[in-house]
Amino acid sequence: MEGVKKTDLGFAPSKVLNWKENIVVLGVDGEIAILDSTLEQIQPKVTPFPCKITHACIVDDQLIATWLDYDILIGRMASLPLTQHLSDGPLKSEVRKSTTFSATDLHPHGNS
């Protein structure tokens, strides 16, 4: 389509949320990217969640999200500050292999 801007996120999006004049894109495997109004990435893709984000909303400047892994019956909820740099969390394979993860190890880094 002519005149339509394409942005390569590096992942398949599953949900898009508005945040101020920006766009928060959630991916099918727990990825997050933040874009400005021209669809340029403000922050590169990160994967703070080991699984698909099942529910999410933005309150003030916080992304509040949950993830669930139905196969191993683990899920968590976290609040991530969108005004700070987001970082990667545990991989799905690490969560599935290890039974020694503490509750805090399963949460994304920098969450509250």
Buried (B, 14 or more C-beta within 10 A) or exposed (E): EEEEEEBEBEBEBBBEBEBEEBBBBBBEBBBBBBBEEEEEBEBEBBBBBBBBBBEBEBEEEBBBBBBBBEEEEBEBEBBBBBEEEBEBBBEBEEBBEEEEBEEEEBBBBBBE
